[in-house]
Amino acid sequence: MATTDSAPSPAHRADVADARPAWYAQDAATVLSALASNQQSGLTAAAVAERRERYGPNEIASEPAPSVWTIALSQLKDPMNLMLVAVAVVSVIIGEIPTAIVVGVLVGLNVVLGTQQEVKARASVDALAKMQTPQARVIRDGSLTQLDATELVPGDIVELEAGDIVPADGRLLKSATLETQEAALTGESAPVAKDAQPLGSTAVPLGDRSNMAFQNTSVTRGTASMVVTETGLNTEMGRIASMLSAVAPSKSPLQRELASLTTVLGVIAWTAVAIIVIIGVIRGQSVTTLLLLGISMGVSAIPTGLPTFVQAMLAYGARQLADAKAVVKNLTDVETLGATSAINSDKTGTLTMNQMTVRSLYFHGRQYVVGGQGYDKSGKITHTAGEDTPDFTLLAYGLCLDSDATVSDTGEVVGDPTEAALVVLAAKMGADAPLTRRTYPRVAEVPFDSAYKFMATFHHLEVDGIIRFVELVKGGPDVVLDRCATAYRPGRHAVPIDDMREEITAANRAMSEKGLRVLAFAARVLDGREEAVAAEPMAFVEDLTFVGMVGIIDPLRPAAIDAVRTAHEAGIDVRMITGDHAITASAIGAELGLGPGAIGGAELQAMSDQELAAALPNLHVFGRVTPQDKLRLADIMQHGGAVVAMTGDAVNDAAALKKADIGVAMGSGSEVTKQAGKMVLTDDNFGTLITAIRLGRSIYDKIVSYIRYQMSKLFSLVLLFLVASIFNINDGVALTPLMVLFQHFFITLFPVAVIMLDPPPPNLMNKPPRDPAMPIANRNSFLQWLAYGVLQFAVTLAAMLLAPGEMSTTTANVPMTMAFVVLSFSSILSGLVMRRDPESGLTPPILGALRILSIPAVVTVFAVEIGFLQDLLMTTSLTGSQWLACLGWSLIVPVVIEAESAVRRARRRRATPPARIPVGAAVGPRRAHAPTVAVGR
């Protein structure tokens, strides 16, 4: 439920709880009377307004959200910012006022940006919480309406059904096979049966109050109507929540990794500072000089923007996902998405359109193909050239009259989806179902029942210009065939059923093997027997004449096949988990190109965990699975090293969604699954999941690129100051503190922007998933950062040592200025080539990046040639040849980085020969125990 910042005192809450009536011990009428409510009409608008004023919103109070100032103070306490504050203080002490001012501004920016980012993140979470607020169906003023559960007040009449989250505590008024899952409240793992009968005692434990439904529990089965007795903090959940203290949110693995990385860098930096100071003391340098060296070193080595940038990138990724119709509940889930390496997907509504469609037709002994998509009534019925156009009238009667569903011209369905497909087929034959039903009303009927698997209706119909009393039957092919005595051949010639049985059975088998659900139709003329039919209609469902069969399927979404192919190319193993029969699921899987292997639930349950783990690489379709099967599959895949994404929409998917690394709920699914999942697909589309994985990979790659760039720059600065101090270059001061700060403020910022705005490389989804066990700061990456840092340090030092002129820490000098320029230009150019790895950073699109990077290049020129900046930074004007020398030194960095990347790309190509894909196999890599995303129904 939603939360609010204010809450009554604990004492007040206890008083309220003690005063609550034992609603479960009273009958329904007494409860309704006590709450001044009416079961049929509910509350009036006036009563709702008065009670909302009295009881407040139906929300569970939480700890007050921290103020902006509290958040800002926490940002200031960050170790990086505390080190900068120390630098500013020391700068004031030694008279470096400009340095102190700039460092102070840097601290302010860090605090403001960090605070703004956290406030935005909290706002995003609040918005998502509001979006995820459970809905309630409530009777008010005699009408059933749907509203946010937070709007409920005591006395509201609420309708419940399977999949709902109970929106408040309430006394059941009526129920039908109702069961609720109360594990979150009572710890009872099994669903609890409920009914509306009063309990005789007031001393009934919470778990045994079978006529009560409790807030935030879930309905797993049946339907019910209840009257709200308690809302907000007065509910059982509210009482528990009021006793809990706020728990500080834990950091994500990525945040912990970055915190560890900055700690390591801090140790390296301050160790370098200590070495520099010790050397300075040995040389007898003044305290002021030593402090200046320490300031310069500290500023150069503090990765001030790293945490803020990473948080900003994750938030940016979450917004991109939301725009793509994938809403994540936690920013860190963006990172997890990028590691997804396998997907187990539900079929209905995710891979398919969830719109039953007739694809094939067997009529009077001939086969026909039906065109059109979903519930669109346009489409042709085609047959073999040279055949006469058939008269579908008798079948059209059965399609319209042996069904109850309606389909509007815009595709809106009321009723059973399979019957909706029959209505659409009738429309393609030119028959309007509502008009036909009004013209030929039912005289009698045998309703469909799973025990006998058919439906029969009786009508006075016009047949060949004569009104006849006709029985129409629809059902399973085997059942209908067994009740037939004859069958129609072309031209409506009836022949004995045995003459056609083998042909009909073969047609049924052919349609079933294509994954089609087959329904058969038959008819019988019963002129003059109306009274006997009305008395006992079931007795006449025999001696039928077989008319035809239709093959129905839920067609694939147009983008599903491409999405599966993209997933395979990305090294993601896709499996389909469905409640359909394995033969139907297998046909869909083959059309999708999922890969080999289909298995039913019974076979799956007979396998041990070890056998299933070994068989998984060759199993890609799972039919007739149970909720326990879905949970078991996710668990086995995770134990095999997989990052599992599970999608689902039904109540029985919730456990598997919660178990998966990325639980993906459907926007049209139940409230239970939406709350169990970590991501919600608002359009129920498998293609959106692939898009989300692509965005997750892109965001993670940007974070890695940023860290690579940032660490290389920091290593180069640390080495530059350390070497300058050890060898007493320029009195141990390689660059002034303001030069380093200028680099942070006006140079580094722009390459970082290039990395952030860089579009994903075209081959992003042609790579295998990253190993989630491999940290960003792994050995190879650390060596790469150090190598790039050494490269940038070397060219900067070379520019300084080989430049003409004397070096001084108190006056502007050419060597220090050239080192400053080379460091700036090499940082700009390295940002361009480091934006991708191991791909070349010089591949298109590149013009946008060059436009951004031209800004710091111009700023560098201004810093060297404009008077007031020369005085501030201690730079001096350079000659044309010196500028060319700086550019030449700087170009070494991107050239070497590009060459090293090209070598690694070539090695990778040689080490990965192209796979040989057998004919008919699914495109894409297959890996045993690959991380898996499970989507189930």
QUIGILIN-V991296 format. One line per field, one symbol per residue. ss: DSSP state (h for helix, s for strand, l for the rest). phi: phi as a letter, one per 40 degrees, with the letter a starting at -180 (. if undefined). burial: + if it has 24 or more other C-alpha atoms within 12 Angstrom, else -. A space follows every 10 residues. Layout:
ss = ???
phi = ???
burial = ???
This chain:
ss = llsslllllh hhhhhhhhll llhhhllhhh hhhhllllll llslhhhhhh hhhhhlllls sllllllhhh hhhhhhllhh hhhhhhhhhh hhhlllhhhh hhhhhhhhhh hhhhhhhhhh hhhhhhhhhh hlllssssss llsssssshh hlllllssss slllslllss ssssssssss slhhhhllll lsslllllll lllllhhhll lssllllsss ssssssssss lhhhlhhhhh hhhlllllll llhhhhhhhh hhhhhhhhhh hhhhhhhhhh hhhlllhhhh hhhhhhhhhh hllllhhhhh hhhhhhhhhh hhhllsssll lhhhhhhlll lsssslllll lsssssssss sssllsssss llllllllll ssllllllll llhhhhhhhh hllllsslll llssllhhhh hhhhhhhhll llhhhhhhhl lllsssllll lllsssssss sssllsssss ssssslhhhh hhlssssssl llsssshhhh hhhhhhhhhh hhhlllssss sssssllllh hhhhhlhhhh lllsssssss sssssslllh hhhhhhhhhl llssssslll lhhhhhhhhh hhlllllsss hhhhhhllhh hhhhhhhhll ssslllhhhh hhhhhhhhhl lllsssssll hhhhhhhhhl lsssssllll hhhhhhllss sllllhhhhh hhhhhhhhhh hhhhhhhhhh hhhhhhhhhh hhhhhhllhh hhllllhhhh hhhhhhhhhh hhhhhhhlll lllhhhllll llllllllhh hhhhhhhhhh hhhhhhhhhh hhllllllll lllhhhhhhh hhhhhhhhhh hhhlllllll llllllhhhh hhhhhhhhhh hhhhhlhhhh hhhllllllh hhhhhhhhhh hhhhhhhhhh hhhhhhhhhh hlllllllll llllllllll lllslsl
phi = .cbbcbaccd cccccccccc ccdccbcccc cccccfbbcc bgcccccccc ccccbgccbc cbcdcccccc cccccccddc cccccccccc ccccgccdcc cccccccccd cccccccccc ccccccccdc ccddcbcbcb fgbcbbaccc ccbdhccbcb adhccccaca ccbaabfcbb cbdcbbgccc dbcbaccccc bcbbddcbcc bbbbdgcbcc agbabbbcbb bfcccccccc ccccccbccc ccdccccccc cccccccccc ccdccccccc cccgcccccc cccccccccc bccccccccc cccccccccc ccccgbbccb dcccccdccd babbbcccgb cbcfbcbcbb bbbfgbcbbb chbfccccib bbacdgcccc ccdcccdccc ccabcbbccc gcbbhccccc cccccccccg bccdcccccb cccaabccac cbfabbbbac bcbfgbcbcb cbbbacdccc ccbcbbacbd gfccbdcccb dccccccccc ccccgccbbb baaacbdgbd cccccacccb cafcbcbibb bbaccccdcc cccccccccc gbcbbbbacc cccccccccc ccgchcgbac cccccccccc cccccddbbb bbbfcbdccc cccccccccc gcccbbbabb dccdcccccc cbcbcccccc ccccccccab ccbfbddccc cccdcccccc cccccccdcc cccccccccc cccccccfcf fgbcacdccc cccccbbddc dccccccccd cccdcbbccc ccccccccdc ccccdccccc cccccccccc cccchcbacb bcacdccccc cccccccccc cccccbaccc cccccbcccc cccccccccc ccccbcdccc cccgbacbcd ccccccccdc cdcccccccc cccccccccc cbccccbccg ccchcbbcfc dbbbbbb
burial = ++++--++-- --+------- -++++++++- ++--+++++- -+++--++-- ++--++++++ ++-------- ++--++-+++ +++++-++++ +----+-+++ ++++-+++++ ++++++++++ ++-++--++- ++++++++++ -------+++ ++++++++++ ++++++++++ +++++--+++ ++--+----- ++++++-++- -----++-++ ++++++++++ ++++++++++ ++++++++++ ++-------- ---++--++- ++--++-+++ -++++++-++ --------++ ++++++++++ ++++++++++ ++++++++++ ++-+++++++ ++++++++++ ++++++++++ ++++++++++ ++++++++++ +++++++--+ ++-------+ -+++++++++ +++++++--- --+---++++ ++++++++++ ++++-++--+ +++++++--- ---+++++++ +-------++ ++++++++++ +++++++++- -+-+--+--+ +--++-++-+ ++-+++++++ ++++++--++ --+---++-+ ++++++++++ +++++++--+ ++++++++++ ++++++++++ ++++++++++ ++++++++++ +--+------ -++-++++++ +++++++-++ ++++++++-+ ++++++++++ ++++++++++ ++++++++++ ++++++++++ ++++++++++ ++++++++++ ++++++++++ ++++++++++ ++++++-+++ ++++++++++ ++++++++++ ++++++++++ +--++-++++ -+---++--- -+-+++++++ ++++++++++ +-+---+++- -+++++++++ ++++++++++ ++++++++++ +++-----++ -++++++-++ +-+++----+ -+++++++-- -++-++++++ ++++++++-+ +--------- ---------- -+++++++++ +++++++
